[in-house]
Amino acid sequence: MYSYSLKQGIEDGFLAPYKVVRIDIDKDIQGWRPSKGQVDKTGQLIEDRVYNQIDMDRTLILEKRTELVAKKITEFLVATDPYAKTIVFCDDIDHAERMRQALVNLNPERVKESRKYVMRITGDEIEGKAELDNFINPEERYPVIATTSKLMTTGVDTQTCKLVVLDHTSNP
């Protein structure tokens, strides 16, 4: 059996060296339970149980959680390079759209320069899919941030990507 280690791949120049920045969100770690009789924004009663990380952005959407993740991404980019190509992996297409909107809201000046600063690149989104080649092209500035679900998990060669964000859990 032949094995090729991550370390060897980096040393050989096939893989980029990386640094992991882990941010734990309290609701993911401790779970979240609605107060008695709490309703969602459509007026539906929220089931009284403890929701955990597997539920986040699937059976339970906490808008403040999405905003917090977008804020952490924005803070990191502002501190390093606001134009560093960034992929944000989300649970599904709806989550990718919510994340795109949260990032747009937090980066109004850059979005004013180009509405393509943040793009959702998913299988159902024609304009976003059309921008995939621009995202992976080192000569193209935009899009800078791509929110996606599964479209880019199959191995897109993104040589210029500097930040990879995993805001999803594996399927239970």
N, C-alpha and C positions, 0 to 999 in steps of 0.2 A: 504494500500500500504506500502511496506517495502522499506526502502532506506538504503544504506550502503555507508557512505561517504568516500572520498579519505583519509581524516584525520584518520578515524577509521581503514581503511585498512592498513595504515602505522603503526598506534599504535599497531594493532593486529599482525604485522609482515608479512602480506601477500603481501604488496607492499613496495617498497623501497622509502625512503625519497629522494627528488630530489631538485635540484636547477636549475632554468631556466636562461640560458645565451642567450639573444636575440641579434642578430647582424643584423642590417638593412643595406641593400645594396642600394646605391643611385639609381641605375637603376631600382630596384624594387619599390622604393618609388616614384621617380620623373618620371619614364618612360624613354624611349629612342627613339629617332627619327633619322633615317639615314640622312646624308647630301644629298643634291640634287644630284641625279645620282649615289649614292653609290651602289656598287655591292658587292655581297657576295664572298666567296673564290672560288666559282665555276664560277664566272663571271656573275651571274644572278643579274638583277636589284632588289634591295630591295624596296618593296612597301613603298611609302612615307606616313607614318602615325606614330602615337605615339604607341609604344609597351609598355605594362605594365607587372606587375608581372604574370598575367595569361598567357602571351605569352612566358615567359622565359622557356627555355628548351623544348618548344613545337613548336611554330611557329617561334621562334627566339632563336638561340643559340649564346650566347656571350661567347666565349672561355675564355676571361679574367675573366668573372664572375665565371665560374667553377673553374678556377685556384685560385681565391680569396677565395672561400668557402673552397677549399682543403687546402689552406695556413692557414686559421683560424683554421681548424680542427687540422692540424699539430702543430701549435703554442700552442693550448690548450693541446694537448697530451704531447708535449715536456715539458711544464710547470707543468704538473701534473704527468702523467705516460704514457710513449710512448707505453706501452704494455697493456693499459687498453682496454678491449673489447669495440668496437665501432660499432654501426650500423648507416649507412648513408642512409636515405630514399630519393630516387630520384623519378622524375616524371615517368620515363619509363626505359626500358632496355637499350636503347641507352644512356640516361643520366647517368644511373648507370655505364656503361662502360667508359664514358668520365670521370666521377668522380673517378673511380678506377685508370685510367691512370694518372690523375692529382695527386692523392695521391701517386702513385708509383714514379712519377717524383720528388716529394718533399721529399721522404723518401728512397733515394738510399741505404744508409747503412743498414737500417733495412730490405729492400727487398733483399739485398745481403746476409744477414743472412738466410732469408727464402723468397722465392718468394710467399709464402702463407701469408706474412704479410698483404697484402691487397688482398681481393678476391671479385669478383662480385658473389653474391649468388642470382640468378634469375631463374625462371622456365625453361628458355631455355638453361641454361648453365650447362652442365653435371658435370664438375669438381667442379664448385662452389657449386652446390646442394649437391654433395657428401661430401663437407666440412662443411655443416650445423651442423652435429652432433659434429664435432670437435670445431666449433665456440661456441656452447652452453655448451660444456663439460668444467667444471672448471679446470680439470687436463691438458687440452691441451692448449699450448701457442698460436698456430696458427690455423686458421687465427685470426689476431688481429682486423683488420678493415674489415667489410662486407658492400659493397655497394649493395643496393637492390632497387626494385621498389615495387611490391606488394606481393612478396612471403612471407615476414616475417611480414606482417601487420595483418595476421589472428590469431596471438597469439602464437608465439614461446616462450617457457619458457627459457629465457636467464638469468639465475641467476647471471652470472658473468659480464653482460653488465654494463659498467660505464658511457658511453657517447652515447646519442641518438641524432642524427642530423636530422632535418627535412628540407631538401632542395627541397621541392616540395609544390605545391599549391593544394588545393582540386579541383576536376573537376568543371568547370563552369556549 
